[in-house]
Amino acid sequence: MKLSIKVTTNAKQEKIEKISESEFKVYLTCVPEKGKANKVLIKLFAKYFGIAKSNIKIVIGEKNRNKILEIL
């Protein structure tokens, strides 16, 4: 399953907003430096879906606020 994600960093709290079945808007409290935001994003989605972090990978958008995540 592939998900389209729009990330907002430096937010007051971390949360996931579901827009549609495959679109999400995510708010992260961390800064987008050295992959920190990507790690937090994967951790947040692993908790959201109740799966292991190793089952989630960023397919497109490593250094972009618009990302495509693949759930294995």
Beta strands, then each sheet from edge to edge (+ up, - down):
strand 1: 2-8
strand 2: 15-18
strand 3: 23-27
strand 4: 56-60
strand 5: 66-71
sheet 1: 2+ 3- 1- 5+ 4-
end
